[in-house]
Amino acid sequence: MLYNGRESSPRKLVWVEGRGVAGWGCSECAWVFNPSSPLTGKTTLGEMAQNLEVQLCEEFASHDCPKHPRVKGAKSPNPVQL
């Protein structure tokens, strides 16, 4: 992945699977990636994947963990880190 987050930040981009969700999320809060725009246009599959990866990394880097608190009693997932 292209993610180059803050060196001092303990959060990591992880694969999350749980109740009603499967996708990329934050290791420290309940934030889960939800693409803000559909993958459309006259591009190759490789270009679409690269655009999605850039969007994922940008949104992860800019999200604010306190705005996405975990449900009380929820445990951190077994992350697949990038």
Backbone as ProteinMPNN parsed JSONL, in Angstrom:
{"seq_chain_A": "MLYNGRESSPRKLVWVEGRGVAGWGCSECAWVFNPSSPLTGKTTLGEMAQNLEVQLCEEFASHDCPKHPRVKGAKSPNPVQL", "coords_chain_A": {"N_chain_A": [[0.834, -1.188, 0.0], [0.301, 2.341, -0.406], [0.322, 3.905, 1.811], [1.677, 6.302, 3.913], [1.838, 7.119, 6.832], [1.747, 9.176, 9.833], [4.725, 9.012, 11.633], [4.719, 8.765, 14.422], [2.224, 7.887, 15.046], [0.163, 5.374, 16.408], [-1.771, 4.031, 15.041], [-2.891, 1.804, 12.481], [-3.478, 0.773, 9.123], [-5.781, -1.642, 8.584], [-7.233, -4.862, 7.719], [-10.605, -5.415, 8.213], [-13.072, -7.49, 9.513], [-16.331, -8.179, 10.37], [-19.441, -7.863, 12.087], [-21.572, -7.144, 9.639], [-19.634, -5.761, 8.175], [-16.831, -5.649, 6.06], [-13.737, -4.9, 5.159], [-11.236, -2.321, 4.62], [-9.918, -0.713, 7.466], [-9.358, 1.191, 10.511], [-6.912, 0.487, 12.976], [-7.193, 1.514, 15.505], [-9.675, 2.679, 15.97], [-13.213, 2.877, 15.091], [-13.352, 3.529, 12.424], [-14.018, 2.861, 9.019], [-13.129, 2.253, 5.716], [-14.92, 3.786, 3.149], [-15.518, 4.167, -0.047], [-15.544, 7.37, -1.516], [-16.265, 8.034, -4.036], [-17.506, 6.511, -7.021], [-15.809, 3.977, -8.943], [-15.282, 4.824, -11.968], [-15.258, 5.649, -15.466], [-13.033, 5.988, -18.286], [-10.801, 4.048, -17.868], [-8.121, 1.739, -17.201], [-8.265, -1.456, -15.508], [-6.125, -1.632, -13.769], [-5.463, 1.094, -13.406], [-7.797, 1.936, -12.148], [-7.645, 0.467, -9.77], [-5.317, 1.581, -8.69], [-6.159, 4.243, -8.314], [-8.156, 3.828, -6.396], [-6.609, 2.857, -4.288], [-5.029, 5.1, -3.685], [-7.058, 6.866, -2.85], [-7.985, 5.456, -0.586], [-5.692, 5.523, 1.096], [-5.381, 8.313, 1.459], [-7.822, 9.025, 2.713], [-7.67, 7.452, 5.023], [-5.392, 8.551, 6.261], [-6.349, 11.094, 6.835], [-8.518, 10.766, 8.555], [-10.238, 11.209, 11.717], [-9.724, 9.765, 14.665], [-11.137, 10.113, 17.232], [-13.682, 10.797, 16.329], [-14.779, 8.456, 15.553], [-15.586, 6.424, 17.534], [-15.101, 3.23, 19.132], [-17.47, 0.615, 19.759], [-18.533, 0.12, 23.037], [-16.782, -2.31, 24.813], [-15.957, -3.645, 22.572], [-13.477, -5.479, 20.862], [-10.156, -5.092, 19.602], [-9.598, -5.93, 16.22], [-8.045, -8.891, 14.812], [-5.538, -7.783, 13.141], [-4.662, -7.399, 9.668], [-1.946, -6.077, 8.67], [-0.7, -3.374, 6.701]], "CA_chain_A": [[0.0, 0.0, 0.0], [1.037, 3.584, -0.491], [0.136, 4.7, 3.026], [2.832, 6.789, 4.67], [1.218, 7.886, 7.91], [2.617, 9.813, 10.81], [5.627, 8.046, 12.259], [4.416, 8.596, 15.834], [0.866, 7.394, 15.201], [0.103, 3.933, 16.601], [-2.815, 3.422, 14.23], [-2.472, 1.121, 11.266], [-4.522, 0.403, 8.187], [-5.953, -3.088, 8.759], [-8.426, -5.48, 7.142], [-11.571, -5.625, 9.291], [-14.256, -8.286, 9.207], [-17.19, -8.29, 11.538], [-20.879, -7.735, 11.846], [-22.0, -6.238, 8.583], [-18.552, -4.997, 7.566], [-15.604, -6.311, 5.627], [-12.99, -3.925, 4.37], [-10.112, -1.661, 5.267], [-10.295, 0.144, 8.583], [-8.327, 1.686, 11.415], [-6.634, -0.412, 14.093], [-7.41, 2.193, 16.78], [-11.04, 3.194, 16.134], [-14.22, 2.179, 14.288], [-13.362, 4.04, 11.051], [-13.907, 1.877, 7.949], [-13.078, 2.915, 4.405], [-16.106, 3.764, 2.304], [-15.124, 5.021, -1.17], [-16.393, 8.557, -1.666], [-16.718, 8.146, -5.42], [-17.453, 5.222, -7.711], [-14.709, 3.789, -9.887], [-15.855, 4.872, -13.312], [-14.451, 6.362, -16.443], [-12.332, 5.205, -19.304], [-9.491, 3.694, -17.332], [-7.88, 0.305, -17.106], [-8.489, -2.01, -14.181], [-4.958, -1.244, -12.981], [-5.613, 2.509, -13.045], [-8.886, 2.024, -11.177], [-7.118, -0.041, -8.504], [-4.373, 2.568, -8.171], [-6.945, 5.378, -7.836], [-8.812, 3.406, -5.166], [-5.564, 2.776, -3.262], [-4.69, 6.473, -3.31], [-8.191, 7.375, -2.08], [-7.954, 4.768, 0.701], [-4.595, 6.058, 1.91], [-5.665, 9.709, 1.801], [-8.91, 9.083, 3.687], [-7.163, 6.905, 6.278], [-4.478, 9.527, 6.856], [-7.054, 12.303, 7.277], [-9.639, 10.538, 9.472], [-10.037, 11.618, 13.104], [-10.152, 8.626, 15.488], [-12.187, 10.42, 18.218], [-14.996, 10.891, 15.679], [-15.21, 7.098, 15.219], [-15.314, 5.583, 18.713], [-15.508, 1.825, 19.095], [-18.568, 0.241, 20.634], [-18.018, -0.293, 24.332], [-16.568, -3.748, 24.931], [-15.444, -4.218, 21.326], [-12.05, -5.771, 20.897], [-9.41, -4.804, 18.382], [-9.564, -7.108, 15.376], [-6.738, -9.428, 14.479], [-5.321, -7.018, 11.924], [-3.74, -7.697, 8.589], [-1.377, -4.756, 8.503], [-0.018, -3.039, 5.451]], "C_chain_A": [[0.875, 1.247, 0.0], [1.04, 4.371, 0.806], [1.45, 5.032, 3.712], [2.291, 7.711, 5.752], [2.239, 8.533, 8.81], [3.45, 8.748, 11.51], [5.236, 7.764, 13.705], [3.025, 8.012, 16.083], [0.849, 5.88, 15.363], [-0.916, 3.252, 15.674], [-2.244, 2.861, 12.931], [-3.701, 0.856, 10.403], [-4.613, -1.113, 8.216], [-7.207, -3.574, 8.032], [-9.348, -5.841, 8.295], [-12.726, -6.465, 8.772], [-15.059, -8.437, 10.475], [-18.632, -8.193, 11.126], [-21.176, -6.691, 10.791], [-20.89, -5.427, 7.937], [-17.4, -5.924, 7.195], [-14.888, -5.318, 4.736], [-11.849, -3.34, 5.163], [-10.608, -0.722, 6.346], [-9.086, 0.526, 9.409], [-8.161, 0.714, 12.587], [-6.987, 0.199, 15.442], [-8.822, 2.716, 16.997], [-11.978, 2.426, 15.204], [-14.312, 2.695, 12.851], [-13.167, 2.891, 10.071], [-13.984, 2.631, 6.633], [-14.353, 2.693, 3.628], [-15.797, 4.691, 1.137], [-16.101, 6.172, -1.372], [-16.881, 8.736, -3.095], [-16.607, 6.78, -6.093], [-16.267, 5.169, -8.666], [-15.305, 3.71, -11.284], [-14.884, 5.575, -14.241], [-13.758, 5.411, -17.391], [-10.907, 4.941, -18.829], [-9.355, 2.185, -17.3], [-8.169, -0.153, -15.687], [-7.34, -1.627, -13.25], [-5.026, 0.208, -12.524], [-6.708, 2.693, -12.008], [-8.402, 1.559, -9.808], [-6.158, 0.957, -7.874], [-5.116, 3.789, -7.615], [-7.636, 5.05, -6.518], [-7.806, 3.348, -4.014], [-5.158, 4.166, -2.777], [-5.793, 7.071, -2.445], [-8.208, 6.759, -0.683], [-6.893, 5.372, 1.605], [-4.843, 7.496, 2.346], [-6.75, 9.801, 2.874], [-8.478, 8.519, 5.037], [-6.286, 7.926, 6.991], [-5.222, 10.729, 7.433], [-8.186, 12.04, 8.27], [-9.241, 10.877, 10.908], [-10.611, 10.526, 14.015], [-11.235, 8.98, 16.519], [-13.594, 10.55, 17.618], [-15.573, 9.521, 15.331], [-14.947, 6.168, 16.399], [-15.8, 4.152, 18.503], [-16.681, 1.622, 20.037], [-17.957, -0.262, 21.937], [-17.927, -1.814, 24.399], [-16.052, -4.401, 23.668], [-13.945, -4.405, 21.428], [-11.424, -5.411, 19.563], [-9.372, -6.064, 17.535], [-8.151, -7.658, 15.25], [-6.368, -8.81, 13.14], [-4.389, -7.693, 10.929], [-3.162, -6.343, 8.253], [-0.7, -4.602, 7.156], [1.197, -2.224, 5.75]], "O_chain_A": [[2.049, 1.196, 0.366], [1.699, 5.407, 0.894], [2.233, 4.144, 4.047], [2.288, 8.932, 5.6], [3.444, 8.446, 8.576], [2.932, 7.712, 11.926], [5.401, 6.638, 14.174], [2.69, 7.678, 17.22], [1.447, 5.167, 14.558], [-0.914, 2.028, 15.545], [-1.269, 3.366, 12.375], [-4.818, 0.733, 10.906], [-3.638, -1.799, 7.909], [-8.124, -2.797, 7.765], [-8.928, -6.497, 9.248], [-13.288, -6.18, 7.714], [-14.523, -8.783, 11.528], [-18.991, -8.412, 9.969], [-21.044, -5.491, 11.035], [-21.182, -4.479, 7.207], [-17.054, -6.849, 7.929], [-15.391, -4.944, 3.677], [-11.532, -3.812, 6.255], [-11.6, -0.018, 6.161], [-7.946, 0.226, 9.056], [-9.139, 0.189, 13.118], [-7.075, -0.525, 16.434], [-9.145, 3.158, 18.099], [-11.576, 1.432, 14.599], [-15.245, 2.342, 12.13], [-12.283, 2.053, 10.248], [-14.804, 3.534, 6.465], [-14.812, 1.562, 3.466], [-15.812, 5.908, 1.317], [-17.317, 5.98, -1.397], [-17.809, 9.505, -3.341], [-15.72, 5.99, -5.77], [-15.787, 6.201, -9.134], [-15.772, 2.657, -11.719], [-13.819, 6.033, -13.825], [-13.893, 4.191, -17.296], [-9.945, 5.531, -19.323], [-10.342, 1.452, -17.362], [-8.301, 0.663, -14.774], [-7.561, -1.332, -12.076], [-4.686, 0.517, -11.382], [-6.573, 3.506, -11.094], [-8.714, 2.185, -8.796], [-6.18, 1.16, -6.66], [-4.745, 4.312, -6.563], [-7.698, 5.892, -5.622], [-8.12, 3.746, -2.892], [-4.966, 4.374, -1.579], [-5.513, 7.708, -1.43], [-8.424, 7.468, 0.3], [-7.172, 5.697, 2.759], [-4.544, 7.858, 3.484], [-6.616, 10.562, 3.832], [-8.869, 9.041, 6.081], [-6.427, 8.137, 8.196], [-4.773, 11.321, 8.415], [-8.768, 12.993, 8.788], [-8.064, 10.836, 11.267], [-11.828, 10.379, 14.126], [-12.181, 8.208, 16.673], [-14.585, 10.425, 18.337], [-16.71, 9.421, 14.871], [-14.168, 5.222, 16.278], [-16.775, 3.903, 17.794], [-16.857, 2.371, 20.997], [-16.966, -0.992, 21.921], [-18.886, -2.516, 24.079], [-15.736, -5.591, 23.677], [-13.238, -3.584, 22.013], [-12.087, -5.424, 18.526], [-9.139, -7.153, 18.058], [-7.178, -6.966, 15.548], [-6.84, -9.271, 12.1], [-3.476, -8.437, 11.287], [-3.828, -5.534, 7.608], [-0.204, -5.559, 6.563], [1.919, -1.833, 4.833]]}, "name": "protein", "num_of_chains": 1, "seq": "MLYNGRESSPRKLVWVEGRGVAGWGCSECAWVFNPSSPLTGKTTLGEMAQNLEVQLCEEFASHDCPKHPRVKGAKSPNPVQL"}
